Amino acid sequence: MSVHIESPLGFTADFPEHTQVLEDSAAGPNTEQYGLLGGVLVTVIKDDTSVTGAAQANGWAHLMSGFYLEDRAGTILTEGELNVPGKSSYAVVVGYTDPTGEARVAATVGVWENNRFIGVVVIWPYVNPEIEPRLGMLKEIVASISVN
């Protein structure tokens, strides 16, 4: 069973069972946030006024990763096209330490689908180098979001 989301931001999503819809997004206007099991935070950002194509969506992913690279002194773990059917989705995945000292992974993803853009930021706890970055999990999350 999944949690079906129909967002006023112009997307639908089918997230895993037990997903929590966070009522007040800490990410600001035109954003929605969801808590998934395992400490995974998903933020969906409507920013279609500044992104008008797949190439700009890739640039958006790089621009947004700058916060984790510069402000959090992170390191790029990997980057590239996620190869999700039906959409262009480019991710920059960064490992960093949060202000409490916990190791985290942040993936900033520019998604271009149906001639529309949506930004996705997924943050999860860093488990160990043998399984990070968890690109399979990231691809499942991005695949579950559809831009209307």
PyMOL commands that set and color helices and strands:
alter all, ss='L'
color gray80, all
select helices_A, chain A and resi 54-71+135-143
alter helices_A, ss='H'
color red, helices_A
select strands_A, chain A and resi 2-7+11-16+20-22+31-36+40-45+75-81+88-97+103-113+116-125+145-147
alter strands_A, ss='S'
color yellow, strands_A
deselect
rebuild
show_as cartoon
